[in-house]
Amino acid sequence: MLRISIFTAILISLGSLVRADDALPALDKETAGKISYRADVWPIMKRHCWGCHSGGDAKGGLSVDTVADMLKGGDGGAMFEVGKPDESALLEMITGDEPEMPQKQPPLSAAKIQILRQWIFAGAKDDSTPGDVGRAVHIPETYRFAPAVTSVAFSSDGSVLAAACRSEVVLIDLVGEQPPRRLPTDSDLLSHVEFSSDGKLLAAIGGSPAHYGEVRFFNPVDGTVVSSRRVSHDTLFRGGFAPDNNAIAVGGADGAAHVIPVDPKGEVRSFDLHSDWVMDVAYTGDGMMLVTGGRDKSTKVCSVETGELLRSVDGSTEWICSVAADDQFVIGAGKARIPISYELKIALSGVEVSGAGNGARPISKRAQYAKNFETQSGEILDIATSGDRKLVAIAGAYGDIRVYKIGDRQRTALIGNTPNPVYGVALNADGTRLALGSKSGQVQVYELPEGKLIKSLVPVPMAPPAESVTAQ
């Protein structure tokens, strides 16, 4: 259905899947009657359907903007008949060994399918108001199912940890007993959170797939919004602050790296570097260059001043999901499981050729500047450097996190038995603490290099178990 980021693609696989030969769970009138269209059904439709099936150019003539639109249906008829969920076209499309929808994405979870079934069974009641429709983001007071944590970040002094939880940022006090603070955004899904090096700003990055990307800058002390910028027509991905903290560079689904000033009147600069999604952007230590990694399987370096592509330092066999850099090295990592370090000075030096005339051929220096880290246990989803850029932490779709010195790629710490998968990882300023955010909704903080767990929590408020009749 909708074009979504790698983070969204990960999130929609929460829970077990409903296969064609599985017996569907029983329908219960009492439980079904408690399901809210606005609180329970609309978030599912918006997350997985609305990007393609909305507005005047909805695919197949099918719009999910309102309940009335769904009852009207599209070119293939109505999505469902009230009271008969298992006889509906909707259930036929979203269940089975290879569900027709969402297209080219993981199937909906069993919990989400059951929400849709129960709602239709109970009469498909519409409890929304006119102000609820469209692109409004719904952030519940309490969650029935812990949302995955897609990104985490330490404040510059290490006293606060920020966690991206669906459409909100949660600030966790690491030194006192203050309860978590919740900062709402207009992003359908946040992909990244980042503190400025001076601790004065917190950036929340995300957007609404197929509609807009958004960066919201907060004052982390009082939670006020400093500025908010919408860029491009799709979700924004990971990025990082410039050394002077006046702008942040982020990746886009449009194949560009976007440099977005904190000043709402400042000009946004977009550099078209990749042929597919730019998954992550990092500044080099001197702030003169940007490093980008993309779904087109390449790692690139460009000039911040001009946006000129300086070099594609490597082409991978798989997506590059995350990048990092210091003054000397660039690191790229992703689905190929092997993080690679590139020495900038050699990588950006002039290209040499062998032969002459029509027989001239460029000489690759890759063997000189590209050095592999050890192979990780699975697909890498995120990497993060310490504030002093001496260490890098690597995490992903497997059960451990490893920390290395950037300069010589020697491992300094190994944390085993972590929640799996880990979507976001962070190191504090001097690399003595590591935090993770996971699919399970857990945030954990460890002491390094020992790997001692010192804090573990679900950062959002949860409904009491007796009320947990559906899943968010």
LUMZA-753598 format. One line per 3 residues: for each residue x, y, z of C-alpha. Coordinates in nm, 4 decimals, decimal comma. Layout:
# residues N
X/Y/Z ~ ...
This chain:
# residues 472
0,0000/0,0000/0,0000 ~ 0,1944/0,3020/0,1199 ~ 0,5583/0,3863/0,0575
0,7250/0,3630/0,3943 ~ 1,0657/0,3761/0,5540 ~ 1,2669/0,0785/0,6649
1,1608/0,1607/1,0206 ~ 0,7918/0,1452/0,9320 ~ 0,8473/-0,1774/0,7398
1,0018/-0,3242/1,0543 ~ 0,7238/-0,2044/1,2821 ~ 0,4313/-0,3441/1,0869
0,5534/-0,6987/1,1416 ~ 0,4805/-0,6813/1,5168 ~ 0,3269/-1,0038/1,6409
0,2525/-1,3341/1,4726 ~ 0,1099/-1,3504/1,1208 ~ -0,2241/-1,4905/1,0083
-0,1784/-1,7578/0,7412 ~ -0,4358/-1,9042/0,5070 ~ -0,4597/-2,2370/0,6883
-0,4743/-2,0862/1,0396 ~ -0,8036/-2,0690/1,2259 ~ -0,8958/-1,7050/1,2842
-0,9440/-1,6080/1,6511 ~ -1,2971/-1,6060/1,7859 ~ -1,5043/-1,2889/1,7641
-1,6396/-1,1598/2,0925 ~ -1,9127/-0,8926/2,1117 ~ -1,8043/-0,7572/2,4499
-1,4417/-0,7145/2,3427 ~ -1,5386/-0,5873/1,9994 ~ -1,7624/-0,3215/2,1526
-1,4643/-0,1659/2,3284 ~ -1,2703/-0,1034/2,0080 ~ -1,2604/0,2577/1,8945
-1,2333/0,3515/1,5300 ~ -1,0384/0,6666/1,6140 ~ -0,8044/0,5158/1,8754
-0,7596/0,1633/1,7389 ~ -0,8636/0,1280/1,3736 ~ -0,7619/0,4617/1,2233
-0,3938/0,4308/1,3316 ~ -0,3749/0,0974/1,1457 ~ -0,5384/0,2340/0,8320
-0,3213/0,5441/0,8368 ~ 0,0016/0,3544/0,8963 ~ -0,0499/0,0857/0,6336
-0,3062/0,2135/0,3810 ~ -0,3523/0,5872/0,3799 ~ -0,0383/0,6775/0,1874
-0,1759/0,5213/-0,1332 ~ -0,5504/0,5122/-0,0642 ~ -0,6402/0,8722/0,0158
-0,7472/1,1896/-0,1579 ~ -0,8676/1,2315/-0,5144 ~ -0,6036/1,0073/-0,6745
-0,6437/0,7070/-0,4443 ~ -0,5188/0,3839/-0,5992 ~ -0,7930/0,1622/-0,7374
-1,0438/0,4345/-0,6561 ~ -1,0332/0,3200/-0,2924 ~ -1,0012/0,5819/-0,0180
-0,9658/0,5061/0,3527 ~ -0,9975/0,8705/0,4590 ~ -1,3273/0,8021/0,6367
-1,5484/0,5098/0,7331 ~ -1,7968/0,6237/0,4685 ~ -1,5221/0,6046/0,2042
-1,4367/0,2489/0,3055 ~ -1,8013/0,1424/0,2934 ~ -1,8301/0,2999/-0,0511
-1,5238/0,1079/-0,1677 ~ -1,3274/0,1379/-0,4889 ~ -1,3082/-0,0204/-0,8312
-1,3365/-0,3664/-0,6753 ~ -1,6376/-0,2840/-0,4581 ~ -1,6769/-0,2275/-0,0839
-1,3943/-0,3171/0,1521 ~ -1,6318/-0,4922/0,3912 ~ -1,9934/-0,5461/0,4918
-2,0834/-0,4372/0,8431 ~ -2,1060/-0,7353/1,0773 ~ -1,9350/-0,9786/0,8364
-1,5587/-0,9280/0,8621 ~ -1,4552/-1,2752/0,7470 ~ -1,6579/-1,2466/0,4268
-1,4983/-0,9158/0,3333 ~ -1,2545/-0,8242/0,0580 ~ -1,0413/-0,6592/0,3255
-0,9713/-0,9847/0,5106 ~ -0,9028/-1,1656/0,1853 ~ -0,6405/-0,9050/0,0950
-0,4554/-0,8930/0,4299 ~ -0,4459/-1,2633/0,5243 ~ -0,2976/-1,5754/0,3709
0,0500/-1,7128/0,3084 ~ 0,1342/-1,4165/0,0845 ~ -0,1199/-1,1396/0,1545
-0,2019/-0,9077/-0,1347 ~ -0,1751/-0,6086/0,0977 ~ 0,0286/-0,4246/0,2133
0,2083/-0,4492/-0,1199 ~ 0,5797/-0,5363/-0,1078 ~ 0,5814/-0,5060/0,2721
0,5561/-0,7470/0,5676 ~ 0,2001/-0,8640/0,6457 ~ -0,0051/-0,7032/0,9199
0,0301/-0,8624/1,2611 ~ -0,2355/-1,0979/1,3935 ~ -0,3208/-0,8411/1,6640
-0,3929/-0,5690/1,4077 ~ -0,5971/-0,8023/1,1880 ~ -0,8046/-0,8999/1,4900
-0,8708/-0,5314/1,5701 ~ -1,0101/-0,4809/1,2193 ~ -1,2210/-0,7984/1,2398
-1,3671/-0,7083/1,5796 ~ -1,4472/-0,3526/1,4730 ~ -1,6336/-0,4657/1,1605
-1,8081/-0,7404/1,3614 ~ -1,9324/-0,4836/1,6159 ~ -2,0832/-0,2602/1,3486
-1,7901/-0,0554/1,2158 ~ -1,8952/0,2415/1,4300 ~ -1,7326/0,5758/1,3595
-1,6461/0,7646/1,6791 ~ -1,4257/1,0236/1,5077 ~ -1,5025/1,3939/1,4866
-1,4502/1,6255/1,1872 ~ -1,1216/1,7426/1,3370 ~ -0,9899/1,3869/1,3559
-0,9771/1,3051/0,9859 ~ -0,6884/1,3729/0,7521 ~ -0,3320/1,3813/0,8743
-0,3847/1,4433/1,2456 ~ -0,1621/1,2245/1,4611 ~ -0,3252/1,0423/1,7504
-0,1099/0,9999/2,0618 ~ -0,2956/0,7996/2,3276 ~ -0,2816/0,8867/2,6970
-0,1881/0,5243/2,7620 ~ -0,0831/0,2493/2,5224 ~ -0,2409/-0,0951/2,5122
0,0670/-0,2344/2,3375 ~ 0,4158/-0,0874/2,3821 ~ 0,5273/0,0872/2,0611
0,8674/-0,0037/1,9243 ~ 1,1461/0,2406/2,0096 ~ 1,3048/0,3376/1,6776
1,5823/0,5662/1,8061 ~ 1,7560/0,6730/2,1278 ~ 1,9996/0,9548/2,2098
2,1924/1,0791/2,5144 ~ 2,1983/1,4459/2,6068 ~ 2,5448/1,6047/2,5946
2,5896/1,5725/2,9733 ~ 2,4449/1,2203/2,9826 ~ 2,1707/1,3091/3,2295
1,8777/1,2555/2,9912 ~ 1,7961/0,9908/2,7330 ~ 1,5543/1,0649/2,4481
1,3523/0,7804/2,2965 ~ 1,1465/0,7916/1,9746 ~ 0,8167/0,6128/2,0429
0,5877/0,6172/1,7389 ~ 0,4762/0,9849/1,7171 ~ 0,6292/1,1187/2,0377
0,9670/1,1703/2,2013 ~ 0,9997/1,0553/2,5599 ~ 1,2697/1,2134/2,7792
1,4024/0,9776/3,0476 ~ 1,5800/1,1154/3,3568 ~ 1,8970/0,9105/3,4194
2,0198/1,0832/3,7355 ~ 1,7103/1,1608/3,9399 ~ 1,3646/1,0231/4,0030
1,1702/1,2474/3,7661 ~ 0,9048/1,0640/3,5598 ~ 0,9492/1,0473/3,1817
0,8398/1,3586/2,9904 ~ 0,6425/1,3242/2,6668 ~ 0,6927/1,5579/2,3692
0,4344/1,5157/2,0884 ~ 0,5103/1,5630/1,7189 ~ 0,3112/1,5682/1,3956
0,5074/1,2746/1,2543 ~ 0,3147/0,9587/1,1826 ~ 0,6322/0,7741/1,2780
0,9579/0,9111/1,4169 ~ 1,2721/0,7627/1,2663 ~ 1,5403/0,9463/1,4647
1,6100/1,1654/1,7686 ~ 1,9295/1,3646/1,8209 ~ 2,0614/1,6134/2,0808
2,2812/1,9013/1,9739 ~ 2,6364/1,8848/2,1124 ~ 2,5742/2,1891/2,3343
2,2615/2,0320/2,4839 ~ 2,0365/2,3222/2,3879 ~ 1,8340/2,1460/2,1189
1,6637/1,8142/2,0596 ~ 1,5659/1,7189/1,7040 ~ 1,2852/1,4738/1,6277
1,2899/1,3450/1,2683 ~ 1,0175/1,1604/1,0799 ~ 0,7092/1,2542/0,8839
0,4059/1,1088/0,7112 ~ 0,4847/0,8582/0,4336 ~ 0,3913/0,9822/0,0847
0,2965/1,3241/0,2258 ~ 0,5736/1,5086/0,4112 ~ 0,8934/1,4822/0,6074
0,9329/1,6751/0,9297 ~ 1,2071/1,7871/1,1671 ~ 1,0901/1,9364/1,4959
1,3407/2,1162/1,7184 ~ 1,2655/2,1202/2,0926 ~ 1,4181/2,2971/2,3895
1,4849/1,9836/2,5975 ~ 1,4783/2,1773/2,9260 ~ 1,1162/2,2893/2,9105
0,9876/2,0922/2,6101 ~ 0,8892/2,3976/2,4052 ~ 0,9054/2,3813/2,0259
1,1878/2,6015/1,8935 ~ 1,0963/2,5476/1,5293 ~ 0,9438/2,2875/1,2984
1,0295/2,2312/0,9332 ~ 0,8531/2,0207/0,6712 ~ 1,0687/1,9024/0,3826
0,9935/1,6943/0,0712 ~ 0,6846/1,4800/0,0180 ~ 0,7837/1,1734/0,2142
0,9345/1,0548/0,5416 ~ 1,2770/1,1733/0,6558 ~ 1,5262/0,9287/0,8013
1,8356/0,9443/1,0234 ~ 2,0802/1,2304/1,0425 ~ 2,2949/1,4457/1,2665
2,3607/1,8011/1,3795 ~ 2,6284/2,0154/1,2200 ~ 2,9242/2,0863/1,4534
2,7960/2,4438/1,5048 ~ 2,4446/2,3091/1,5893 ~ 2,2780/2,5583/1,3536
2,1431/2,2909/1,1193 ~ 2,0784/1,9200/1,0949 ~ 2,1410/1,6968/0,7933
1,8943/1,4130/0,7327 ~ 1,8227/1,1514/0,4697 ~ 1,5118/1,1488/0,2545
1,2988/0,9003/0,0654 ~ 1,3518/1,1234/-0,2389 ~ 1,7182/1,0191/-0,2688
1,8468/1,3478/-0,1266 ~ 2,0378/1,4589/0,1799 ~ 1,8614/1,7621/0,3277
2,0456/2,0256/0,5341 ~ 1,7772/2,1887/0,7471 ~ 1,8543/2,5052/0,9491
1,7133/2,5434/1,3000 ~ 1,6130/2,8971/1,2037 ~ 1,2665/2,8616/1,0478
1,3568/3,1327/0,7963 ~ 1,6806/2,9640/0,6918 ~ 1,7067/2,8037/0,3497
1,6804/2,4257/0,3302 ~ 1,9429/2,2822/0,0965 ~ 1,8839/1,9449/-0,0705
2,1579/1,7435/-0,2381 ~ 2,0401/1,4774/-0,4842 ~ 2,3028/1,2093/-0,4298
2,1343/0,8694/-0,4399 ~ 1,8991/0,6818/-0,6693 ~ 1,6938/0,5529/-0,3743
1,6192/0,6357/-0,0096 ~ 1,9003/0,8009/0,1858 ~ 1,8869/0,6085/0,5121
2,1395/0,8069/0,7168 ~ 2,3572/1,1197/0,7008 ~ 2,6560/1,2151/0,9175
2,8867/1,5168/0,9279 ~ 3,2611/1,4640/0,9304 ~ 3,4301/1,6000/1,2422
3,5312/1,9284/1,0783 ~ 3,1809/1,9844/0,9418 ~ 3,3106/2,0226/0,5857
3,1650/1,7032/0,4396 ~ 2,8541/1,4878/0,4613 ~ 2,8583/1,1091/0,4558
2,5459/0,9396/0,3240 ~ 2,4287/0,5796/0,3057 ~ 2,1379/0,4615/0,0971
1,9017/0,1908/-0,0070 ~ 2,0809/0,2032/-0,3426 ~ 2,3605/0,0143/-0,1611
2,6162/0,2956/-0,1773 ~ 2,8124/0,5064/0,0703 ~ 2,8957/0,8564/-0,0515
3,0798/1,1722/0,0553 ~ 2,9815/1,5237/-0,0543 ~ 3,0809/1,8829/0,0157
2,8610/2,0657/0,2669 ~ 2,9351/2,3996/0,1042 ~ 2,8408/2,3071/-0,2518
2,6615/1,9725/-0,2291 ~ 2,9065/1,8370/-0,4866 ~ 2,9562/1,4603/-0,4781
3,3217/1,4067/-0,3884 ~ 3,3320/1,0291/-0,4077 ~ 3,1183/0,7167/-0,3883
3,3525/0,5444/-0,1481 ~ 3,1866/0,2069/-0,1849 ~ 2,9063/0,0040/-0,3375
2,7609/-0,2757/-0,1259 ~ 2,5660/-0,5873/-0,2126 ~ 2,2914/-0,4776/0,0293
2,1249/-0,1653/0,1733 ~ 2,3352/0,0736/0,3778 ~ 2,1208/0,1468/0,6826
2,3524/0,3646/0,8904 ~ 2,6711/0,5707/0,8592 ~ 2,9121/0,7470/1,0949
3,2265/0,9569/1,0650 ~ 3,5105/1,1255/1,2527 ~ 3,7961/1,3395/1,1177
3,9718/1,0466/0,9483 ~ 3,7238/0,7671/0,8853 ~ 3,3803/0,7002/0,7400
3,1845/0,3924/0,8484 ~ 2,8979/0,2331/0,6586 ~ 2,6871/-0,0652/0,7695
2,3625/-0,2399/0,6848 ~ 2,2072/-0,5623/0,5661 ~ 2,5392/-0,7108/0,4509
2,6406/-0,7669/0,8193 ~ 2,9971/-0,6381/0,7735 ~ 3,0616/-0,2769/0,8813
3,3311/-0,1134/0,6676 ~ 3,5632/0,1731/0,7614 ~ 3,6920/0,4032/0,4851
3,9998/0,6222/0,5348 ~ 3,8929/0,9585/0,3946 ~ 4,2310/1,0977/0,2929
4,3075/0,8043/0,0647 ~ 3,9489/0,7582/-0,0532 ~ 3,9247/1,1199/-0,1698
4,2683/1,1398/-0,3283 ~ 4,3006/1,1667/-0,7081 ~ 4,2150/0,8698/-0,9266
4,5106/0,7058/-1,0966 ~ 4,4946/0,5299/-1,4312 ~ 4,6913/0,2549/-1,5992
4,7589/0,2362/-1,9706 ~ 4,7057/0,5112/-2,2254 ~ 4,4545/0,6211/-2,4863
4,1634/0,3830/-2,5337 ~ 4,3382/0,1354/-2,3074 ~ 4,3423/0,3680/-2,0032
4,1725/0,2206/-1,6975 ~ 4,1174/0,3687/-1,3497 ~ 4,3076/0,2053/-1,0644
4,0869/0,1325/-0,7647 ~ 4,2323/0,2305/-0,4274 ~ 3,9603/0,0511/-0,2342
4,2021/-0,2072/-0,0974 ~ 4,4020/0,0786/0,0549 ~ 4,1207/0,2763/0,2180
3,8462/0,0191/0,2961 ~ 3,8923/-0,1962/0,6056 ~ 3,6354/-0,4410/0,7365
3,5178/-0,4710/1,0945 ~ 3,4401/-0,8214/1,2138 ~ 3,1222/-0,9760/1,0725
2,8181/-0,9178/1,2923 ~ 2,5647/-1,1830/1,3878 ~ 2,2882/-1,0487/1,1626
2,1534/-0,7515/0,9703 ~ 2,2808/-0,4182/1,1071 ~ 2,0076/-0,1614/1,1725
2,1929/0,1195/1,3492 ~ 2,5399/0,2413/1,4436 ~ 2,6299/0,5295/1,6746
2,9472/0,7101/1,7777 ~ 3,0385/0,8446/2,1187 ~ 3,0377/1,2218/2,1592
3,4171/1,2306/2,1346 ~ 3,3995/1,0181/1,8153 ~ 3,6439/0,7605/1,9491
3,4020/0,4677/1,9735 ~ 3,1276/0,3223/1,7571 ~ 2,8449/0,0923/1,8709
2,6842/-0,1497/1,6239 ~ 2,3421/-0,3125/1,6707 ~ 2,0690/-0,4792/1,4695
1,8445/-0,7781/1,4123 ~ 2,0313/-1,0133/1,6432 ~ 2,0917/-1,0583/2,0145
2,4071/-0,8599/2,0900 ~ 2,5640/-0,5138/2,0607 ~ 2,9343/-0,4585/1,9984
3,1472/-0,1499/2,0607 ~ 3,4730/-0,0735/1,8770 ~ 3,7481/0,1846/1,8638
3,7021/0,3772/1,5406 ~ 4,0753/0,4218/1,4843 ~ 4,1778/0,0550/1,4765
3,8403/-0,1299/1,4712 ~ 3,9295/-0,3231/1,7868 ~ 3,6332/-0,4388/1,9921
3,6096/-0,2890/2,3417 ~ 3,2760/-0,4248/2,4634 ~ 3,0196/-0,6945/2,3893
2,6689/-0,6852/2,5354 ~ 2,4829/-1,0129/2,4926 ~ 2,1217/-1,1213/2,5379
1,9770/-0,7864/2,4336 ~ 1,6155/-0,7467/2,3177 ~ 1,5969/-0,8542/1,9554
1,5906/-0,6712/1,7237 ~ 1,7470/-0,3445/1,8353 ~ 1,6288/-0,0523/1,6208
1,8284/0,2284/1,7824 ~ 2,1582/0,2490/1,9711 ~ 2,3420/0,5406/2,1334
2,6650/0,6133/2,3228 ~ 2,7169/0,8979/2,5665 ~ 2,9890/1,1631/2,5305
3,2851/0,9572/2,6550 ~ 3,1541/0,6114/2,5629 ~ 3,1011/0,4918/2,9203
2,7287/0,4268/2,8706 ~ 2,5250/0,2659/2,5954 ~ 2,1492/0,2811/2,5388
1,9243/0,0794/2,3091 ~ 1,5694/0,0984/2,1802 ~ 1,3973/-0,2199/2,0707
1,1041/-0,3644/1,8814 ~ 0,9638/-0,4839/2,2142 ~ 0,9241/-0,1222/2,3280
1,1995/-0,1541/2,5868 ~ 1,4729/0,1003/2,6494 ~ 1,7853/-0,0280/2,8232
2,0976/0,1484/2,9495 ~ 2,4315/-0,0260/3,0137 ~ 2,7639/0,0650/3,1738
3,0673/0,0148/2,9506 ~ 3,2961/-0,1677/2,8998 ~ 3,1526/-0,4198/3,1499
2,8118/-0,4278/2,9856 ~ 2,6265/-0,4059/3,3178 ~ 2,2544/-0,3328/3,2784
2,1652/-0,0311/3,4941 ~ 1,8194/0,0653/3,3656 ~ 1,5383/-0,1052/3,1742
1,1921/0,0366/3,1116 ~ 0,9054/0,0879/2,8712 ~ 0,9105/0,4681/2,8433
0,5438/0,5276/2,7559 ~ 0,2514/0,4864/2,9991 ~ 0,0762/0,1532/2,9637
-0,2891/0,0673/3,0282 ~ -0,3520/-0,1749/3,3161 ~ -0,3550/-0,5397/3,2014
-0,7313/-0,5673/3,2563 ~ -0,7868/-0,2950/2,9962 ~ -0,5480/-0,4442/2,7379
-0,8085/-0,5937/2,5102 ~ -0,6573/-0,4672/2,1854 ~ -0,3161/-0,3708/2,0518
-0,2078/-0,0247/1,9452
